[in-house]
Amino acid sequence: MSESTDRLESIRKARAEWHAREVEGAKLRKKEFLNGSGYKVRELYDPTDSEKRDYMKDVNLPGEYPFRRGVHATMHRSRLWTMRLFAGFATPVETNQRFRKLLQEGQGGLSVAFDMPTLMGYDSDHARSLGEVGKCGVAVDTLADMEILFDQIPLDKVSTSMTINGPAAILLAMYLVVAEKQGVEWSKVRGTLQNDILKEYIAQKEFLYPPEPSMKLVVDTVEFCTKQVPQWNTISISGYHIREAGATALQELAFTLYDGISYVRACIERGMDVDSFAPRLSFFFDCHNNFFEEIAKFRAARVIWAKVMKEWFDAKDPRSWKLRFHTQTAGVSLTAQQPENNIVRTAYQAMAAALGGTQSLHTNAMDETWALPTEKSAEIALRTQQVLAYETGVADVVDPLAGSYFVEDLTDWMETKCFEYFEKIEKEGGIYKGIESGFFQRELARSAYDYAQKLETGEEIIVGVNRFQNKDEQLEIPILKIGKDAEQKQVQSLAKVKAERDQSKVDSCLERLKQAAEADRNVMPELIDCSRAYATVGEMVEVLRVVYGEYREPAFI
């Protein structure tokens, strides 16, 4: 990357002359060009911006530490990213039909969206579930629902991602029992459990218990799967929801990686060897509209994680140093106005994710600001990925933007600023103190407010929203509507399961779960037994709530 001193000096001189002749006094679109993270974008980048960078040490080859250019040597030349669509609505029967259609159309893996009652640990017949069953995802109450959800889908052939956090250990237990009933050995089960409870306190707010017992449940799943389900990604450490709550790209990067650091510390405190579990940790990032900022974020994330794992935790296995990640295009960037524009936004975001080296990708559908996607909009979202993968050539070169003076400088800046954020969080007292003090929440609120102000003033432009509006626009796209009959069917199905199961067996399993939680043991074996007995999600959550307590977020000023 470096050039001779004389050559660099001649470039500096030429650039200064060019600037004085061509740039000074020029009328620009903006007074100052800043990206969302606060990086000042200069008008030009050249070899003088990379003179201090040692290529082999700071960048290196793909698949080589610190993995700036990718975690695999050949990246998408050997294997395209896994194409996923976030799917789940109404009842398990309907979602199973959607799953099988997506697989037939070429989707490489399944990504399960659960409804709000399931996410919050309530059964479909609970009073708080009224009106929400099946609306934002699929309702899962018992093992019977999980069996229907994956009917005719071989779990030794399909990788499944499940977006679930508070009750994550419970849904994982059910999934493993389904595999067991299919005759699939747990050692062959592949997939990812989001299971990132820390970001719930920071951003999404779908928590059940206080932070420390919630962290204990996460470590239980990591410990269990490390021994029993070795191909399972035990936590998908998620920046997506942090970004959607108003974070900048830099804050998403820093807070997500610090959450990862906190999980590693907790597992080590349990007595686990770092190299026994770290290779199965994965990450989940948002991909927003600023094309180069997102690419630099992904490249910096790999470097930071590699350095942290090697230097902070003394991990010896190179697999522990590698940050593997899933990407979802930015839901918060989708607009209700002129929804067809969302197809274009999603395509650019998907390209940034591919150029950034993602391992799997979900593309949002154009109608998701209005409702869950229709089959047609979901198909367009999948075709967006397929056109990108097979027609554009972006998958043919490993890290094609490496060496870009701009991208490399922005990657360096992201790395430096991320470590500065780590220092701030450590000074706050770490993850628990940061949550308790409201540090993370205030940071996100400030960024969200600043962005809203820029939209109000027109400093930031969203096509169709604050510029280029169609005043006479009328919504003409079809919308998926979940009727009341879905809730009625699910409640009836749950009642049937409860009537037919062995209640004494359920009670016995739930009591053993309570005893395991009180004794501070790993509760995964008991959760699996409860699932086999067709205990409900709500029943298991309630047992743990009695032992661990319920979390109420304080008001922050």
CORSULTA-V431197 format. One record per residue. RES is the residue in one small letter. PHI is phi in whole degrees, -180 to 180 (NA if undefined). Layout:
res=RES phi=PHI
res=RES phi=PHI
//
This chain:
res=m phi=NA
res=s phi=-81
res=e phi=-121
res=s phi=-63
res=t phi=-59
res=d phi=-63
res=r phi=-63
res=l phi=-64
res=e phi=-65
res=s phi=-67
res=i phi=-66
res=r phi=-58
res=k phi=-65
res=a phi=-63
res=r phi=-68
res=a phi=-63
res=e phi=-66
res=w phi=-60
res=h phi=-62
res=a phi=-66
res=r phi=-81
res=e phi=-109
res=v phi=-101
res=e phi=-60
res=g phi=88
res=a phi=-70
res=k phi=-86
res=l phi=-106
res=r phi=-67
res=k phi=-133
res=k phi=-69
res=e phi=-144
res=f phi=-103
res=l phi=-119
res=n phi=-85
res=g phi=-62
res=s phi=-88
res=g phi=98
res=y phi=-75
res=k phi=-83
res=v phi=-84
res=r phi=-80
res=e phi=-74
res=l phi=-155
res=y phi=-128
res=d phi=-150
res=p phi=-57
res=t phi=-68
res=d phi=-78
res=s phi=-121
res=e phi=-66
res=k phi=-94
res=r phi=-91
res=d phi=-92
res=y phi=-57
res=m phi=-68
res=k phi=-88
res=d phi=-94
res=v phi=-115
res=n phi=68
res=l phi=-85
res=p phi=-57
res=g phi=82
res=e phi=-116
res=y phi=-53
res=p phi=-95
res=f phi=67
res=r phi=-58
res=r phi=-96
res=g phi=131
res=v phi=-85
res=h phi=-124
res=a phi=-63
res=t phi=-104
res=m phi=43
res=h phi=-77
res=r phi=-68
res=s phi=-92
res=r phi=-148
res=l phi=-67
res=w phi=-59
res=t phi=-72
res=m phi=-94
res=r phi=-120
res=l phi=-127
res=f phi=-72
res=a phi=-133
res=g phi=162
res=f phi=-164
res=a phi=56
res=t phi=-102
res=p phi=-57
res=v phi=-62
res=e phi=-68
res=t phi=-69
res=n phi=-60
res=q phi=-63
res=r phi=-65
res=f phi=-57
res=r phi=-67
res=k phi=-66
res=l phi=-63
res=l phi=-64
res=q phi=-66
res=e phi=-86
res=g phi=109
res=q phi=-65
res=g phi=-89
res=g phi=-160
res=l phi=-102
res=s phi=-132
res=v phi=-94
res=a phi=-99
res=f phi=-99
res=d phi=-76
res=m phi=-62
res=p phi=-57
res=t phi=-64
res=l phi=-60
res=m phi=-96
res=g phi=80
res=y phi=-110
res=d phi=-76
res=s phi=-66
res=d phi=-94
res=h phi=-77
res=a phi=-58
res=r phi=-74
res=s phi=-86
res=l phi=-56
res=g phi=85
res=e phi=-115
res=v phi=-67
res=g phi=75
res=k phi=-78
res=c phi=-108
res=g phi=173
res=v phi=-88
res=a phi=-85
res=v phi=-130
res=d phi=-107
res=t phi=-141
res=l phi=-55
res=a phi=-59
res=d phi=-67
res=m phi=-67
res=e phi=-64
res=i phi=-68
res=l phi=-58
res=f phi=-112
res=d phi=-62
res=q phi=64
res=i phi=-118
res=p phi=-71
res=l phi=-78
res=d phi=-92
res=k phi=-113
res=v phi=-114
res=s phi=-88
res=t phi=-121
res=s phi=-106
res=m phi=-121
res=t phi=-89
res=i phi=-150
res=n phi=-130
res=g phi=-54
res=p phi=-93
res=a phi=-57
res=a phi=-62
res=i phi=-70
res=l phi=-68
res=l phi=-63
res=a phi=-58
res=m phi=-63
res=y phi=-62
res=l phi=-66
res=v phi=-69
res=v phi=-61
res=a phi=-59
res=e phi=-58
res=k phi=-69
res=q phi=-80
res=g phi=82
res=v phi=-94
res=e phi=-68
res=w phi=-60
res=s phi=-67
res=k phi=-102
res=v phi=-78
res=r phi=-123
res=g phi=162
res=t phi=-142
res=l phi=-108
res=q phi=-59
res=n phi=56
res=d phi=-102
res=i phi=-79
res=l phi=-63
res=k phi=-69
res=e phi=-67
res=y phi=-70
res=i phi=-77
res=a phi=-135
res=q phi=-87
res=k phi=73
res=e phi=-98
res=f phi=-102
res=l phi=-117
res=y phi=-112
res=p phi=-60
res=p phi=-55
res=e phi=-69
res=p phi=-66
res=s phi=-65
res=m phi=-63
res=k phi=-60
res=l phi=-65
res=v phi=-61
res=v phi=-64
res=d phi=-56
res=t phi=-67
res=v phi=-63
res=e phi=-63
res=f phi=-65
res=c phi=-69
res=t phi=-57
res=k phi=-91
res=q phi=-109
res=v phi=-131
res=p phi=-65
res=q phi=-96
res=w phi=-88
res=n phi=-82
res=t phi=-76
res=i phi=-140
res=s phi=-103
res=i phi=-72
res=s phi=-108
res=g phi=-92
res=y phi=-56
res=h phi=-73
res=i phi=-64
res=r phi=-67
res=e phi=-65
res=a phi=-85
res=g phi=120
res=a phi=-68
res=t phi=-77
res=a phi=-60
res=l phi=-65
res=q phi=-64
res=e phi=-57
res=l phi=-60
res=a phi=-68
res=f phi=-70
res=t phi=-66
res=l phi=-67
res=y phi=-69
res=d phi=-58
res=g phi=-59
res=i phi=-59
res=s phi=-67
res=y phi=-66
res=v phi=-61
res=r phi=-60
res=a phi=-65
res=c phi=-69
res=i phi=-66
res=e phi=-64
res=r phi=-69
res=g phi=107
res=m phi=-83
res=d phi=-76
res=v phi=-57
res=d phi=-77
res=s phi=-81
res=f phi=-123
res=a phi=-59
res=p phi=-63
res=r phi=-101
res=l phi=-81
res=s phi=-135
res=f phi=-128
res=f phi=-140
res=f phi=-117
res=d phi=-82
res=c phi=-129
res=h phi=-98
res=n phi=-83
res=n phi=-76
res=f phi=-54
res=f phi=-74
res=e phi=-61
res=e phi=-67
res=i phi=-62
res=a phi=-64
res=k phi=-60
res=f phi=-65
res=r phi=-67
res=a phi=-67
res=a phi=-58
res=r phi=-63
res=v phi=-65
res=i phi=-62
res=w phi=-63
res=a phi=-60
res=k phi=-66
res=v phi=-63
res=m phi=-66
res=k phi=-79
res=e phi=-93
res=w phi=-85
res=f phi=-110
res=d phi=57
res=a phi=-66
res=k phi=-102
res=d phi=-77
res=p phi=-55
res=r phi=-65
res=s phi=-72
res=w phi=-85
res=k phi=-87
res=l phi=-90
res=r phi=-101
res=f phi=-145
res=h phi=-100
res=t phi=-125
res=q phi=-125
res=t phi=-63
res=a phi=-76
res=g phi=-61
res=v phi=-69
res=s phi=-84
res=l phi=-72
res=t phi=-119
res=a phi=-73
res=q phi=-75
res=q phi=44
res=p phi=-61
res=e phi=-63
res=n phi=-60
res=n phi=-64
res=i phi=-63
res=v phi=-67
res=r phi=-57
res=t phi=-62
res=a phi=-64
res=y phi=-65
res=q phi=-64
res=a phi=-64
res=m phi=-64
res=a phi=-61
res=a phi=-64
res=a phi=-65
res=l phi=-67
res=g phi=-80
res=g phi=92
res=t phi=-68
res=q phi=-92
res=s phi=-152
res=l phi=-147
res=h phi=-116
res=t phi=-105
res=n phi=-71
res=a phi=-89
res=m phi=-67
res=d phi=-101
res=e phi=-75
res=t phi=-75
res=w phi=-99
res=a phi=-170
res=l phi=-61
res=p phi=-66
res=t phi=-75
res=e phi=-60
res=k phi=-67
res=s phi=-69
res=a phi=-65
res=e phi=-65
res=i phi=-62
res=a phi=-62
res=l phi=-68
res=r phi=-62
res=t phi=-57
res=q phi=-66
res=q phi=-67
res=v phi=-63
res=l phi=-58
res=a phi=-72
res=y phi=-106
res=e phi=-118
res=t phi=-94
res=g phi=84
res=v phi=-68
res=a phi=-87
res=d phi=-87
res=v phi=-125
res=v phi=-79
res=d phi=46
res=p phi=-65
res=l phi=-91
res=a phi=-60
res=g phi=92
res=s phi=-64
res=y phi=-57
res=f phi=-68
res=v phi=-63
res=e phi=-67
res=d phi=-66
res=l phi=-67
res=t phi=-64
res=d phi=-58
res=w phi=-62
res=m phi=-58
res=e phi=-62
res=t phi=-60
res=k phi=-68
res=c phi=-65
res=f phi=-65
res=e phi=-65
res=y phi=-65
res=f phi=-56
res=e phi=-62
res=k phi=-61
res=i phi=-67
res=e phi=-62
res=k phi=-67
res=e phi=-72
res=g phi=109
res=g phi=97
res=i phi=-66
res=y phi=-67
res=k phi=-64
res=g phi=-64
res=i phi=-69
res=e phi=-64
res=s phi=-82
res=g phi=83
res=f phi=-57
res=f phi=-64
res=q phi=-63
res=r phi=-68
res=e phi=-62
res=l phi=-68
res=a phi=-63
res=r phi=-65
res=s phi=-67
res=a phi=-63
res=y phi=-66
res=d phi=-60
res=y phi=-67
res=a phi=-62
res=q phi=-64
res=k phi=-67
res=l phi=-68
res=e phi=-63
res=t phi=-84
res=g phi=86
res=e phi=-63
res=e phi=-107
res=i phi=-115
res=i phi=-118
res=v phi=-62
res=g phi=91
res=v phi=-111
res=n phi=-113
res=r phi=-151
res=f phi=59
res=q phi=-77
res=n phi=-105
res=k phi=-63
res=d phi=-99
res=e phi=-62
res=q phi=-128
res=l phi=-69
res=e phi=-126
res=i phi=-87
res=p phi=-70
res=i phi=-120
res=l phi=-77
res=k phi=-116
res=i phi=-96
res=g phi=-79
res=k phi=-64
res=d phi=-66
res=a phi=-63
res=e phi=-65
res=q phi=-62
res=k phi=-63
res=q phi=-68
res=v phi=-65
res=q phi=-65
res=s phi=-63
res=l phi=-65
res=a phi=-61
res=k phi=-64
res=v phi=-63
res=k phi=-64
res=a phi=-71
res=e phi=-97
res=r phi=-78
res=d phi=-87
res=q phi=-63
res=s phi=-65
res=k phi=-68
res=v phi=-59
res=d phi=-62
res=s phi=-64
res=c phi=-65
res=l phi=-65
res=e phi=-67
res=r phi=-66
res=l phi=-63
res=k phi=-62
res=q phi=-65
res=a phi=-65
res=a phi=-66
res=e phi=-65
res=a phi=-85
res=d phi=62
res=r phi=-89
res=n phi=-65
res=v phi=-93
res=m phi=-58
res=p phi=-59
res=e phi=-71
res=l phi=-65
res=i phi=-66
res=d phi=-64
res=c phi=-61
res=s phi=-65
res=r phi=-60
res=a phi=-85
res=y phi=68
res=a phi=-66
res=t phi=-87
res=v phi=-57
res=g phi=-62
res=e phi=-67
res=m phi=-69
res=v phi=-61
res=e phi=-65
res=v phi=-59
res=l phi=-71
res=r phi=-66
res=v phi=-63
res=v phi=-80
res=y phi=-91
res=g phi=90
res=e phi=-119
res=y phi=-96
res=r phi=-120
res=e phi=-71
res=p phi=-73
res=a phi=-81
res=f phi=-111
res=i phi=-107
//
